[in-house]
């Protein structure tokens, strides 16, 4: 292959939302281009009009932009390049390497059934007509293959081989005048100067057909890199919607950080040979290599994604995190001042795995718990010490250290355990199943609010 400027592409079909597998392909292609100072192109392969989803293209663009994978060029739409494919199709007709396909669907079904009955693979080239009418737009056009053995180097899978049985005649142009993927992507990659074609494992069986077409067109093929599937949580099959393959923008709605998702996706099937698990984007650009992408599938683990995202949240400066957290506060938080919200955010920053958790972790800072919420948390209390707690905290200046000292002293004087006393205080003051560290929470809530809630809980319990 000649020495060309590196140019990669992400070429999704706009048939629905992007999920983990697709966006990982985009990331790896972006990293290869970025590392080499090359270009990353977005191409929309919208030639299958029966499956086209109108809003899908904008979703693809929004997903890439959110993650910072902005293309240098695109989107380029295949549906706007039909004349180009027609010209290249005519070249194949003129060279005798393509012919009009006059087979009906019934003919194809009959031939397939016959091959199945004979326990043989169906190969259209074995039923190629001896004479065909001249091809013109509106008629399906089929490639005339020349079966042979192939060996090729895959940048991920290594040396691969295929026999002539894997090469067959296939449709280039459909009756609606739109090209098939098998034809259009090869023309576009050539014309756009694509140097690396990085795509999912599902295309691997078709590569020998592509190699045959490259030769027929007399064009140089790019480097090929096949990415193994992202597997479901059990590691036994390709990740599906049922297994948690969510819309990428759902992660944005749930408050995941784009840099965390990038780090997580990069390590789905790749590592730099070390034990490192978290990568900043600059590190990925420096260290990434297709040669270190594993050849087996990578298991998707949403708990690990939460762990990675929690790491990035903890490392983020509070002021920066505060800006990102704006859409995720409980409704009542809008009535409080910025300083108080920042104090609350600082309390939960260590516990957040994604920003949408902010509501459940902080609501009780902004509204009083209901009687039901308080009693729900105190229903299993082993004993009630609220009057003693109130008496002690009335003397407190409500600094963190003073609250800590007073409550630890109560553990001794009441001869009880933190799991008993602190759970009781937590339930009475928050009414929540989960909350940040107790001493800090009480200090941020403030003396008046804490004592009022403790006294109310005491009355509810009749103590």
Residue pairs with C-beta under 8 A, 6 or more apart in sequence:
1 195
1 220
1 222
1 223
2 220
4 193
4 195
5 36
5 38
5 39
5 193
5 195
6 32
6 33
6 36
6 37
6 38
6 39
6 195
6 196
7 33
7 38
7 39
7 40
7 41
7 192
7 193
7 194
7 195
7 196
8 29
8 30
8 32
8 33
8 38
8 39
8 40
8 41
8 194
8 195
8 196
8 198
9 29
9 40
9 41
9 42
9 43
9 189
9 192
9 194
9 197
10 25
10 26
10 29
10 30
10 40
10 41
10 42
10 43
10 64
10 69
10 71
11 42
11 43
11 44
11 45
11 185
11 188
11 199
12 18
12 22
12 26
12 44
12 45
12 60
13 44
13 45
13 46
13 48
13 51
13 181
14 44
14 45
14 46
14 52
14 53
14 54
14 56
14 57
14 60
15 48
15 51
15 52
15 53
15 56
16 53
16 56
17 56
17 59
17 247
17 248
17 249
18 26
18 59
18 60
18 63
18 247
18 248
18 249
19 239
19 241
19 245
19 246
19 247
19 248
20 230
20 239
20 245
20 246
20 248
20 265
20 268
20 300
21 200
21 229
21 230
21 238
21 239
21 245
23 63
23 64
23 67
23 69
23 248
23 265
24 227
24 230
24 265
24 268
24 269
25 198
25 199
25 200
25 227
26 64
26 69
27 67
27 69
27 262
27 265
27 266
28 198
28 225
28 227
28 266
28 270
28 288
28 290
28 293
29 40
29 196
29 198
30 40
30 69
31 266
31 284
31 285
31 288
32 38
32 196
32 198
32 288
32 290
33 39
33 40
33 72
34 40
34 285
35 285
35 286
35 288
38 195
39 72
39 73
40 69
40 71
40 72
41 71
41 72
41 73
41 74
41 76
41 192
41 194
42 60
42 61
42 64
42 71
42 73
42 74
42 75
42 76
43 74
43 75
43 76
43 77
43 78
43 188
43 192
44 57
44 60
44 74
44 75
44 76
44 77
44 78
44 79
45 78
45 181
45 184
45 185
46 52
46 57
46 77
46 78
46 79
47 78
47 79
47 178
47 179
47 180
47 181
47 184
48 178
48 181
49 79
49 176
49 178
57 75
57 77
59 247
59 249
60 75
61 75
62 249
63 248
63 249
64 70
64 71
66 248
66 249
66 252
66 258
67 248
67 258
67 261
67 262
68 258
68 259
68 262
68 281
76 188
76 192
78 85
78 179
78 184
78 188
79 178
81 184
81 188
82 177
82 178
82 179
84 187
84 191
85 173
85 179
85 183
85 184
85 187
86 137
86 173
86 177
88 183
88 187
88 217
89 98
89 135
89 141
89 172
89 173
89 179
89 183
91 217
92 98
92 141
92 143
92 144
92 172
92 216
92 217
93 99
93 135
93 141
95 216
96 144
97 143
97 144
97 216
98 135
98 141
98 142
98 143
98 144
98 172
99 128
99 129
99 132
99 135
99 141
99 142
99 144
100 132
100 133
100 134
100 135
100 136
100 139
100 140
100 141
100 142
101 132
101 139
101 140
101 141
101 142
101 171
102 129
102 132
102 133
102 139
111 122
111 124
111 127
112 122
115 121
115 122
115 123
116 122
121 165
123 165
123 168
123 169
124 142
124 168
124 169
124 170
125 144
125 145
125 147
125 168
125 169
128 144
128 169
133 139
135 141
137 173
137 177
138 175
138 177
139 175
140 171
140 173
140 174
140 175
141 171
141 172
141 173
142 169
142 170
142 171
142 172
143 169
143 170
143 171
143 172
143 182
143 183
143 209
143 212
143 213
143 216
144 169
145 167
145 168
145 169
145 170
145 209
145 212
146 167
146 212
146 215
146 216
147 164
147 165
147 167
147 168
147 212
148 164
148 167
148 212
149 161
149 162
149 163
149 164
150 161
150 162
150 166
150 167
150 207
150 208
150 211
150 212
151 159
151 160
151 161
152 159
152 160
152 207
152 211
152 224
153 159
153 160
153 224
154 160
154 224
154 225
154 226
155 196
155 223
155 224
155 225
155 290
155 291
156 225
156 226
156 227
156 228
156 290
156 291
156 293
156 295
157 204
157 226
157 295
158 295
160 204
160 207
162 207
162 208
166 205
166 208
166 209
167 208
167 209
167 212
168 209
170 180
170 182
170 209
171 180
171 182
171 183
172 179
172 180
172 182
172 183
173 179
173 180
173 183
174 180
179 187
182 206
182 209
182 210
182 213
183 213
185 197
186 210
186 213
186 214
186 217
186 219
187 217
188 194
189 197
189 222
190 217
190 219
190 220
194 222
195 222
195 223
196 222
196 223
196 225
196 290
197 222
197 223
197 224
197 225
198 225
198 227
198 290
199 225
199 226
199 227
200 226
200 227
200 229
201 226
201 227
201 228
201 229
202 229
203 226
204 226
207 224
210 221
211 221
214 220
214 221
225 290
225 293
227 269
227 293
228 269
228 293
228 294
228 295
228 296
228 297
228 298
229 238
229 239
229 297
229 298
230 238
230 239
230 268
230 269
230 297
230 298
230 300
231 237
231 238
231 239
231 297
231 298
231 299
231 300
232 238
232 239
232 240
232 243
232 244
232 299
232 300
233 243
233 244
233 299
233 300
233 301
233 302
234 243
234 299
235 297
235 299
238 297
239 245
239 300
243 300
244 300
244 302
245 300
248 261
251 261
251 354
252 258
253 356
254 354
254 355
254 356
255 324
255 325
255 327
255 328
255 354
255 355
255 356
255 357
255 358
256 305
256 309
256 354
256 355
257 309
257 312
257 313
257 316
257 324
259 280
259 281
259 312
260 305
260 308
260 309
260 311
260 312
260 313
261 305
261 309
262 281
262 284
263 278
263 279
263 280
263 284
263 308
263 312
264 304
264 305
264 308
264 309
266 279
266 284
266 288
267 277
267 279
268 298
268 300
269 293
269 294
269 297
269 298
270 288
270 292
270 293
270 294
271 292
272 287
272 288
272 289
272 292
273 292
277 308
278 308
278 311
278 312
279 287
306 353
306 354
307 353
309 353
309 354
310 352
310 353
310 354
313 321
313 349
313 352
313 353
313 354
313 355
314 349
314 350
316 324
318 342
318 345
318 346
318 349
319 342
321 345
321 349
322 338
322 341
322 342
322 345
324 355
325 345
325 355
325 358
328 355
328 356
328 358
328 359
329 341
329 358
329 359
329 362
329 366
330 358
330 359
330 362
330 363
330 366
330 367
332 363
332 366
332 367
333 341
333 344
333 362
333 365
333 366
335 366
336 365
336 366
340 365
340 444
343 444
344 362
344 365
344 444
345 358
345 362
347 436
347 437
347 440
347 441
347 444
348 357
348 358
348 361
348 362
348 436
351 357
351 361
351 436
352 358
352 361
360 432
360 434
361 434
361 435
361 436
363 432
364 429
364 430
364 431
364 432
364 435
365 441
365 444
365 445
368 453
368 456
369 430
369 431
369 432
369 453
370 431
371 460
373 431
373 432
374 427
374 428
374 431
374 453
374 456
374 457
374 460
375 460
375 461
376 431
377 423
377 426
377 427
377 428
377 430
377 431
377 432
377 433
378 384
378 424
378 427
378 428
378 457
378 460
378 461
381 420
381 423
381 424
381 427
382 420
383 416
383 420
383 424
384 424
384 458
384 461
384 463
385 410
385 414
385 416
385 421
385 424
386 424
386 425
386 428
386 454
386 457
386 458
386 461
386 463
387 458
387 463
388 410
388 414
389 407
389 410
389 421
389 424
389 425
389 454
390 451
390 454
390 455
390 458
392 406
392 407
392 409
392 410
393 403
393 406
393 442
393 447
393 450
393 451
393 454
394 451
395 406
396 402
396 403
396 406
396 447
398 442
398 443
398 446
398 447
398 450
399 443
400 439
400 440
400 443
403 439
403 442
403 443
404 439
407 421
407 422
407 425
407 438
407 439
410 416
410 421
411 417
411 418
411 421
414 421
422 438
425 438
425 442
425 454
426 432
426 435
426 438
426 441
427 457
428 453
428 454
428 457
428 458
429 441
429 442
429 445
429 450
429 453
429 454
429 457
430 441
435 441
442 450
445 453
